[in-house]
Amino acid sequence: MVLKSMSKGSQLDWSEDSELYDRFNKWKCEKTFLVDRMKPKKESNGFVIHCIKAWSGETRRSHTENARLSDKDSKKLDKVLEVLELQQ
């Protein structure tokens, strides 16, 4: 139940305005803190990356899914966050 609610999380408002950069950085900080503190020790990064994609919203989720990341990089949290950051 906790993992299911974690995977929904809050989504970022990607409205293109002068505050997007600040919203993204705040969102990234909050989500990084959350996954660092709540990630089950034996859980792979797969669940955490799933949460980040879900929290990033439908449009950005498609960007991460369409990014040309290698299989190895698509399983690295820092690489997925980098794709999201480049898309803002």
MOPAC internal coordinates of N, CA, C and O (Angstrom, degrees):
PM7 1SCF
backbone

  N    0.0000 0     0.00 0     0.00 0    0    0    0
  C    1.4460 1     0.00 0     0.00 0    1    0    0
  C    1.5325 1   111.22 1     0.00 0    2    1    0
  O    1.2310 1   120.24 1   134.43 1    3    2    1
  N    1.3299 1   117.14 1   -45.57 1    3    2    1
  C    1.4644 1   120.70 1   179.66 1    5    3    2
  C    1.5264 1   109.78 1   -63.12 1    6    5    3
  O    1.2310 1   120.34 1   135.79 1    7    6    5
  N    1.3264 1   116.95 1   -44.21 1    7    6    5
  C    1.4606 1   119.80 1  -179.10 1    9    7    6
  C    1.5254 1   110.67 1   -64.06 1   10    9    7
  O    1.2310 1   120.38 1   142.96 1   11   10    9
  N    1.3379 1   116.87 1   -37.04 1   11   10    9
  C    1.4575 1   119.88 1   179.00 1   13   11   10
  C    1.5270 1   110.66 1   -64.58 1   14   13   11
  O    1.2310 1   120.20 1   134.96 1   15   14   13
  N    1.3287 1   117.22 1   -45.04 1   15   14   13
  C    1.4637 1   119.79 1   179.71 1   17   15   14
  C    1.5247 1   111.10 1   -68.75 1   18   17   15
  O    1.2310 1   119.96 1   145.85 1   19   18   17
  N    1.3320 1   117.69 1   -34.15 1   19   18   17
  C    1.4702 1   120.86 1   176.64 1   21   19   18
  C    1.5134 1   110.64 1   -62.34 1   22   21   19
  O    1.2310 1   120.46 1   140.87 1   23   22   21
  N    1.3282 1   116.72 1   -39.13 1   23   22   21
  C    1.4597 1   119.44 1  -175.68 1   25   23   22
  C    1.5239 1   112.33 1   -68.64 1   26   25   23
  O    1.2310 1   119.99 1   157.28 1   27   26   25
  N    1.3371 1   117.63 1   -22.72 1   27   26   25
  C    1.4648 1   119.96 1   177.17 1   29   27   26
  C    1.5192 1   109.74 1   -78.83 1   30   29   27
  O    1.2310 1   119.85 1   126.71 1   31   30   29
  N    1.3122 1   117.90 1   -53.29 1   31   30   29
  C    1.4546 1   122.67 1   175.20 1   33   31   30
  C    1.5185 1   114.49 1    50.75 1   34   33   31
  O    1.2310 1   120.58 1     7.36 1   35   34   33
  N    1.3138 1   116.50 1  -172.64 1   35   34   33
  C    1.4614 1   121.04 1   176.47 1   37   35   34
  C    1.5169 1   108.74 1   -97.37 1   38   37   35
  O    1.2310 1   120.89 1   -38.84 1   39   38   37
  N    1.3221 1   115.91 1   141.16 1   39   38   37
  C    1.4537 1   120.13 1  -179.26 1   41   39   38
  C    1.5222 1   110.03 1   -96.75 1   42   41   39
  O    1.2310 1   121.40 1   -28.65 1   43   42   41
  N    1.3005 1   114.92 1   151.35 1   43   42   41
  C    1.4590 1   122.13 1  -179.98 1   45   43   42
  C    1.5230 1   110.49 1   -82.13 1   46   45   43
  O    1.2310 1   120.40 1   -40.51 1   47   46   45
  N    1.3051 1   116.84 1   139.49 1   47   46   45
  C    1.4631 1   123.03 1   173.87 1   49   47   46
  C    1.5276 1   107.46 1   -82.63 1   50   49   47
  O    1.2310 1   120.23 1   -69.02 1   51   50   49
  N    1.3241 1   117.17 1   110.98 1   51   50   49
  C    1.4584 1   122.48 1  -176.27 1   53   51   50
  C    1.5250 1   112.49 1   -93.22 1   54   53   51
  O    1.2310 1   119.91 1  -162.40 1   55   54   53
  N    1.3232 1   117.77 1    17.60 1   55   54   53
  C    1.4747 1   120.07 1   178.21 1   57   55   54
  C    1.5225 1   109.49 1   -53.13 1   58   57   55
  O    1.2310 1   121.31 1   -48.77 1   59   58   57
  N    1.3170 1   115.09 1   131.23 1   59   58   57
  C    1.4629 1   119.60 1  -177.39 1   61   59   58
  C    1.5179 1   109.57 1   -82.87 1   62   61   59
  O    1.2310 1   121.48 1   -84.10 1   63   62   61
  N    1.3234 1   114.77 1    95.90 1   63   62   61
  C    1.4533 1   121.39 1   176.45 1   65   63   62
  C    1.5200 1   108.19 1  -143.56 1   66   65   63
  O    1.2310 1   120.26 1     4.06 1   67   66   65
  N    1.3055 1   117.10 1  -175.94 1   67   66   65
  C    1.4653 1   121.16 1  -175.45 1   69   67   66
  C    1.5329 1   112.96 1   -68.18 1   70   69   67
  O    1.2310 1   119.48 1   167.50 1   71   70   69
  N    1.3140 1   118.59 1   -12.50 1   71   70   69
  C    1.4641 1   122.10 1  -177.20 1   73   71   70
  C    1.5328 1   113.32 1   -99.34 1   74   73   71
  O    1.2310 1   119.68 1   177.24 1   75   74   73
  N    1.3358 1   118.22 1    -2.76 1   75   74   73
  C    1.4670 1   121.24 1  -176.50 1   77   75   74
  C    1.5204 1   112.40 1   -57.00 1   78   77   75
  O    1.2310 1   120.39 1   133.02 1   79   78   77
  N    1.3106 1   116.86 1   -46.98 1   79   78   77
  C    1.4657 1   120.74 1  -178.24 1   81   79   78
  C    1.5266 1   110.79 1   -58.21 1   82   81   79
  O    1.2310 1   120.20 1   134.25 1   83   82   81
  N    1.3287 1   117.22 1   -45.75 1   83   82   81
  C    1.4635 1   121.14 1   179.86 1   85   83   82
  C    1.5273 1   111.47 1   -66.33 1   86   85   83
  O    1.2310 1   120.37 1   138.47 1   87   86   85
  N    1.3517 1   116.90 1   -41.53 1   87   86   85
  C    1.4711 1   120.10 1   178.14 1   89   87   86
  C    1.5186 1   110.43 1   -61.99 1   90   89   87
  O    1.2310 1   120.70 1   136.67 1   91   90   89
  N    1.3499 1   116.28 1   -43.33 1   91   90   89
  C    1.4625 1   119.76 1  -179.61 1   93   91   90
  C    1.5166 1   110.72 1   -61.94 1   94   93   91
  O    1.2310 1   119.85 1   132.85 1   95   94   93
  N    1.3174 1   117.90 1   -47.15 1   95   94   93
  C    1.4650 1   120.50 1  -178.82 1   97   95   94
  C    1.5221 1   111.93 1   -62.84 1   98   97   95
  O    1.2310 1   120.22 1   140.16 1   99   98   97
  N    1.3167 1   117.18 1   -39.84 1   99   98   97
  C    1.4646 1   120.80 1   177.38 1  101   99   98
  C    1.5281 1   109.96 1   -65.11 1  102  101   99
  O    1.2310 1   120.51 1   134.30 1  103  102  101
  N    1.3310 1   116.63 1   -45.70 1  103  102  101
  C    1.4645 1   121.96 1   178.99 1  105  103  102
  C    1.5285 1   110.39 1   -60.01 1  106  105  103
  O    1.2310 1   120.68 1   133.08 1  107  106  105
  N    1.3247 1   116.31 1   -46.92 1  107  106  105
  C    1.4655 1   121.79 1  -179.24 1  109  107  106
  C    1.5273 1   110.50 1   -60.10 1  110  109  107
  O    1.2310 1   120.40 1   136.08 1  111  110  109
  N    1.3198 1   116.84 1   -43.92 1  111  110  109
  C    1.4635 1   121.57 1   179.31 1  113  111  110
  C    1.5282 1   110.96 1   -62.85 1  114  113  111
  O    1.2310 1   120.41 1   133.14 1  115  114  113
  N    1.3350 1   116.82 1   -46.86 1  115  114  113
  C    1.4675 1   120.84 1  -179.88 1  117  115  114
  C    1.5204 1   111.32 1   -62.22 1  118  117  115
  O    1.2310 1   120.32 1   135.07 1  119  118  117
  N    1.3256 1   116.99 1   -44.93 1  119  118  117
  C    1.4662 1   120.44 1  -176.68 1  121  119  118
  C    1.5208 1   111.11 1   -71.38 1  122  121  119
  O    1.2310 1   120.11 1   142.58 1  123  122  121
  N    1.3124 1   117.40 1   -37.42 1  123  122  121
  C    1.4656 1   119.82 1   177.46 1  125  123  122
  C    1.5191 1   110.16 1   -63.48 1  126  125  123
  O    1.2310 1   120.61 1   136.54 1  127  126  125
  N    1.3245 1   116.44 1   -43.46 1  127  126  125
  C    1.4622 1   120.67 1   177.23 1  129  127  126
  C    1.5287 1   110.22 1   -60.62 1  130  129  127
  O    1.2310 1   120.61 1   134.33 1  131  130  129
  N    1.3193 1   116.44 1   -45.67 1  131  130  129
  C    1.4609 1   120.95 1  -178.47 1  133  131  130
  C    1.5227 1   111.75 1   -60.62 1  134  133  131
  O    1.2310 1   120.06 1   129.80 1  135  134  133
  N    1.3105 1   117.48 1   -50.20 1  135  134  133
  C    1.4622 1   118.67 1  -177.22 1  137  135  134
  C    1.5192 1   111.81 1   -70.78 1  138  137  135
  O    1.2310 1   119.81 1   149.32 1  139  138  137
  N    1.3230 1   117.97 1   -30.68 1  139  138  137
  C    1.4643 1   120.13 1   176.47 1  141  139  138
  C    1.5203 1   111.45 1   -65.47 1  142  141  139
  O    1.2310 1   120.51 1   143.69 1  143  142  141
  N    1.3319 1   116.62 1   -36.31 1  143  142  141
  C    1.4666 1   120.89 1  -175.79 1  145  143  142
  C    1.5238 1   113.71 1   -89.01 1  146  145  143
  O    1.2310 1   120.21 1   150.07 1  147  146  145
  N    1.3289 1   117.21 1   -29.93 1  147  146  145
  C    1.4579 1   119.58 1  -172.14 1  149  147  146
  C    1.5170 1   114.35 1  -106.65 1  150  149  147
  O    1.2310 1   119.51 1   173.90 1  151  150  149
  N    1.2998 1   118.54 1    -6.10 1  151  150  149
  C    1.4598 1   120.88 1  -177.83 1  153  151  150
  C    1.5268 1   110.00 1   -65.16 1  154  153  151
  O    1.2310 1   120.50 1   -54.90 1  155  154  153
  N    1.3286 1   116.65 1   125.10 1  155  154  153
  C    1.4677 1   118.34 1   175.93 1  157  155  154
  C    1.5299 1   109.97 1   -59.70 1  158  157  155
  O    1.2310 1   120.82 1   -41.03 1  159  158  157
  N    1.3027 1   116.03 1   138.97 1  159  158  157
  C    1.4706 1   120.84 1  -174.82 1  161  159  158
  C    1.5196 1   112.90 1   -57.38 1  162  161  159
  O    1.2310 1   120.19 1   142.33 1  163  162  161
  N    1.3271 1   117.25 1   -37.67 1  163  162  161
  C    1.4599 1   120.14 1  -176.20 1  165  163  162
  C    1.5248 1   112.82 1   -91.14 1  166  165  163
  O    1.2310 1   120.64 1   177.65 1  167  166  165
  N    1.3240 1   116.39 1    -2.35 1  167  166  165
  C    1.4642 1   120.89 1  -177.65 1  169  167  166
  C    1.5259 1   110.10 1   -77.52 1  170  169  167
  O    1.2310 1   121.01 1   -38.43 1  171  170  169
  N    1.3087 1   115.67 1   141.57 1  171  170  169
  C    1.4635 1   119.42 1   176.34 1  173  171  170
  C    1.5291 1   109.38 1   -77.82 1  174  173  171
  O    1.2310 1   120.83 1    -9.09 1  175  174  173
  N    1.3064 1   116.01 1   170.91 1  175  174  173
  C    1.4576 1   120.32 1   177.54 1  177  175  174
  C    1.5156 1   112.18 1   -67.32 1  178  177  175
  O    1.2310 1   119.86 1   166.54 1  179  178  177
  N    1.3223 1   117.87 1   -13.46 1  179  178  177
  C    1.4610 1   121.58 1  -178.77 1  181  179  178
  C    1.5141 1   112.81 1   -54.66 1  182  181  179
  O    1.2310 1   119.97 1   135.02 1  183  182  181
  N    1.3263 1   117.66 1   -44.98 1  183  182  181
  C    1.4582 1   121.03 1  -179.53 1  185  183  182
  C    1.5203 1   110.92 1   -67.26 1  186  185  183
  O    1.2310 1   120.29 1   137.11 1  187  186  185
  N    1.3060 1   117.04 1   -42.89 1  187  186  185
  C    1.4641 1   121.66 1  -179.81 1  189  187  186
  C    1.5285 1   110.05 1   -63.05 1  190  189  187
  O    1.2310 1   120.11 1   135.92 1  191  190  189
  N    1.3027 1   117.39 1   -44.08 1  191  190  189
  C    1.4610 1   121.27 1   178.91 1  193  191  190
  C    1.5236 1   110.27 1   -64.87 1  194  193  191
  O    1.2310 1   120.36 1   141.37 1  195  194  193
  N    1.3277 1   116.91 1   -38.63 1  195  194  193
  C    1.4632 1   120.75 1   175.31 1  197  195  194
  C    1.5296 1   110.04 1   -57.93 1  198  197  195
  O    1.2310 1   120.11 1   134.67 1  199  198  197
  N    1.3284 1   117.39 1   -45.33 1  199  198  197
  C    1.4648 1   121.44 1   179.53 1  201  199  198
  C    1.5206 1   111.15 1   -61.75 1  202  201  199
  O    1.2310 1   120.20 1   133.96 1  203  202  201
  N    1.3158 1   117.23 1   -46.04 1  203  202  201
  C    1.4661 1   121.01 1  -179.12 1  205  203  202
  C    1.5288 1   109.86 1   -60.41 1  206  205  203
  O    1.2310 1   120.15 1   136.55 1  207  206  205
  N    1.3223 1   117.31 1   -43.45 1  207  206  205
  C    1.4608 1   120.15 1   178.64 1  209  207  206
  C    1.5218 1   110.79 1   -64.00 1  210  209  207
  O    1.2310 1   120.17 1   137.10 1  211  210  209
  N    1.3179 1   117.29 1   -42.90 1  211  210  209
  C    1.4707 1   120.59 1   179.25 1  213  211  210
  C    1.5193 1   110.44 1   -64.16 1  214  213  211
  O    1.2310 1   120.03 1   136.57 1  215  214  213
  N    1.3053 1   117.54 1   -43.43 1  215  214  213
  C    1.4611 1   122.07 1  -178.67 1  217  215  214
  C    1.5243 1   112.16 1   -68.28 1  218  217  215
  O    1.2310 1   120.14 1   155.38 1  219  218  217
  N    1.3171 1   117.33 1   -24.62 1  219  218  217
  C    1.4585 1   119.58 1  -176.79 1  221  219  218
  C    1.5243 1   112.57 1   -77.00 1  222  221  219
  O    1.2310 1   119.84 1   169.79 1  223  222  221
  N    1.3080 1   117.92 1   -10.21 1  223  222  221
  C    1.4650 1   121.45 1   177.88 1  225  223  222
  C    1.5154 1   111.90 1    92.28 1  226  225  223
  O    1.2310 1   121.45 1   -15.44 1  227  226  225
  N    1.3184 1   114.83 1   164.56 1  227  226  225
  C    1.4606 1   121.45 1  -173.00 1  229  227  226
  C    1.5276 1   113.92 1   -60.60 1  230  229  227
  O    1.2310 1   120.10 1   134.42 1  231  230  229
  N    1.3268 1   117.42 1   -45.58 1  231  230  229
  C    1.4635 1   120.10 1  -177.87 1  233  231  230
  C    1.5189 1   111.76 1   -64.71 1  234  233  231
  O    1.2310 1   120.58 1   131.71 1  235  234  233
  N    1.3202 1   116.49 1   -48.29 1  235  234  233
  C    1.4687 1   119.53 1  -179.02 1  237  235  234
  C    1.5186 1   111.50 1   -70.62 1  238  237  235
  O    1.2310 1   120.11 1   150.19 1  239  238  237
  N    1.3156 1   117.40 1   -29.81 1  239  238  237
  C    1.4688 1   119.81 1   176.58 1  241  239  238
  C    1.5266 1   108.84 1   -61.74 1  242  241  239
  O    1.2310 1   120.17 1   139.76 1  243  242  241
  N    1.3206 1   117.28 1   -40.24 1  243  242  241
  C    1.4653 1   119.17 1   178.52 1  245  243  242
  C    1.5273 1   110.77 1   -66.04 1  246  245  243
  O    1.2310 1   120.00 1   146.14 1  247  246  245
  N    1.3377 1   117.60 1   -33.86 1  247  246  245
  C    1.4712 1   120.43 1   176.15 1  249  247  246
  C    1.5272 1   110.63 1   -62.78 1  250  249  247
  O    1.2310 1   120.65 1   136.07 1  251  250  249
  N    1.3314 1   116.36 1   -43.93 1  251  250  249
  C    1.4689 1   118.35 1  -178.91 1  253  251  250
  C    1.5196 1   110.97 1   -68.84 1  254  253  251
  O    1.2310 1   120.55 1   145.52 1  255  254  253
  N    1.3287 1   116.56 1   -34.48 1  255  254  253
  C    1.4606 1   119.42 1   179.52 1  257  255  254
  C    1.5253 1   111.46 1   -72.47 1  258  257  255
  O    1.2310 1   120.31 1   150.38 1  259  258  257
  N    1.3451 1   117.01 1   -29.62 1  259  258  257
  C    1.4606 1   120.90 1  -179.42 1  261  259  258
  C    1.5290 1   113.49 1   -92.98 1  262  261  259
  O    1.2310 1   120.30 1   173.71 1  263  262  261
  N    1.3196 1   117.03 1    -6.29 1  263  262  261
  C    1.4722 1   120.32 1   178.94 1  265  263  262
  C    1.5257 1   109.30 1   -63.23 1  266  265  263
  O    1.2310 1   121.44 1   -31.79 1  267  266  265
  N    1.2726 1   114.85 1   148.21 1  267  266  265
  C    1.4658 1   119.56 1  -178.08 1  269  267  266
  C    1.5344 1   110.60 1   -88.71 1  270  269  267
  O    1.2310 1   121.45 1  -118.68 1  271  270  269
  N    1.3208 1   114.83 1    61.32 1  271  270  269
  C    1.4615 1   120.10 1   176.84 1  273  271  270
  C    1.5191 1   109.23 1   -90.57 1  274  273  271
  O    1.2310 1   121.04 1   -37.48 1  275  274  273
  N    1.3010 1   115.62 1   142.52 1  275  274  273
  C    1.4663 1   119.11 1   175.05 1  277  275  274
  C    1.5326 1   108.17 1   -67.28 1  278  277  275
  O    1.2310 1   120.28 1   -16.56 1  279  278  277
  N    1.3222 1   117.07 1   163.44 1  279  278  277
  C    1.4721 1   120.16 1   178.12 1  281  279  278
  C    1.5204 1   110.56 1   -56.10 1  282  281  279
  O    1.2310 1   120.99 1   140.21 1  283  282  281
  N    1.3179 1   115.71 1   -39.79 1  283  282  281
  C    1.4640 1   120.87 1  -179.44 1  285  283  282
  C    1.5315 1   110.65 1   -65.26 1  286  285  283
  O    1.2310 1   120.26 1   133.42 1  287  286  285
  N    1.3402 1   117.11 1   -46.58 1  287  286  285
  C    1.4624 1   121.13 1  -178.42 1  289  287  286
  C    1.5263 1   112.56 1   -69.62 1  290  289  287
  O    1.2310 1   120.04 1   148.59 1  291  290  289
  N    1.3303 1   117.53 1   -31.41 1  291  290  289
  C    1.4648 1   119.91 1  -179.33 1  293  291  290
  C    1.5265 1   111.86 1   -68.38 1  294  293  291
  O    1.2310 1   120.27 1   170.08 1  295  294  293
  N    1.3196 1   117.09 1    -9.92 1  295  294  293
  C    1.4649 1   121.87 1   178.08 1  297  295  294
  C    1.5270 1   111.62 1  -103.30 1  298  297  295
  O    1.2310 1   120.68 1  -172.65 1  299  298  297
  N    1.3362 1   116.31 1     7.35 1  299  298  297
  C    1.4622 1   121.16 1   179.35 1  301  299  298
  C    1.5208 1   109.55 1  -107.42 1  302  301  299
  O    1.2310 1   120.95 1   -56.57 1  303  302  301
  N    1.3211 1   115.79 1   123.43 1  303  302  301
  C    1.4567 1   121.54 1  -177.80 1  305  303  302
  C    1.5214 1   111.96 1   -57.56 1  306  305  303
  O    1.2310 1   119.76 1   136.93 1  307  306  305
  N    1.3168 1   118.07 1   -43.07 1  307  306  305
  C    1.4648 1   120.43 1  -177.68 1  309  307  306
  C    1.5265 1   111.69 1   -63.95 1  310  309  307
  O    1.2310 1   119.70 1   146.36 1  311  310  309
  N    1.3190 1   118.18 1   -33.64 1  311  310  309
  C    1.4661 1   121.46 1   179.17 1  313  311  310
  C    1.5289 1   111.23 1   -71.42 1  314  313  311
  O    1.2310 1   120.47 1   140.26 1  315  314  313
  N    1.3373 1   116.70 1   -39.74 1  315  314  313
  C    1.4676 1   120.78 1   178.13 1  317  315  314
  C    1.5289 1   109.63 1   -65.71 1  318  317  315
  O    1.2310 1   120.07 1   136.50 1  319  318  317
  N    1.3383 1   117.48 1   -43.50 1  319  318  317
  C    1.4627 1   120.63 1   177.36 1  321  319  318
  C    1.5246 1   111.03 1   -62.60 1  322  321  319
  O    1.2310 1   120.65 1   143.49 1  323  322  321
  N    1.3213 1   116.37 1   -36.51 1  323  322  321
  C    1.4684 1   120.50 1   178.84 1  325  323  322
  C    1.5319 1   110.35 1   -63.22 1  326  325  323
  O    1.2310 1   119.91 1   138.70 1  327  326  325
  N    1.3300 1   117.77 1   -41.30 1  327  326  325
  C    1.4624 1   121.19 1   177.50 1  329  327  326
  C    1.5225 1   110.43 1   -61.47 1  330  329  327
  O    1.2310 1   120.41 1   135.94 1  331  330  329
  N    1.3278 1   116.83 1   -44.06 1  331  330  329
  C    1.4608 1   120.79 1   178.88 1  333  331  330
  C    1.5246 1   111.17 1   -62.32 1  334  333  331
  O    1.2310 1   120.97 1   138.02 1  335  334  333
  N    1.3138 1   115.76 1   -41.98 1  335  334  333
  C    1.4605 1   119.78 1  -178.40 1  337  335  334
  C    1.5150 1   112.04 1   -66.13 1  338  337  335
  O    1.2310 1   120.43 1   143.31 1  339  338  337
  N    1.3182 1   116.78 1   -36.69 1  339  338  337
  C    1.4650 1   120.73 1   179.74 1  341  339  338
  C    1.5185 1   111.85 1   -70.44 1  342  341  339
  O    1.2310 1   119.82 1   158.43 1  343  342  341
  N    1.3276 1   117.95 1   -21.57 1  343  342  341
  C    1.4525 1   121.73 1  -177.22 1  345  343  342
  C    1.5219 1   113.55 1   -84.72 1  346  345  343
  O    1.2310 1   119.39 1   172.42 1  347  346  345
  N    1.3358 1   118.78 1    -7.58 1  347  346  345
  C    1.4685 1   118.17 1  -177.38 1  349  347  346
  C    1.4978 1   113.20 1   -78.29 1  350  349  347
  O    1.2310 1   120.10 1   180.00 1  351  350  349

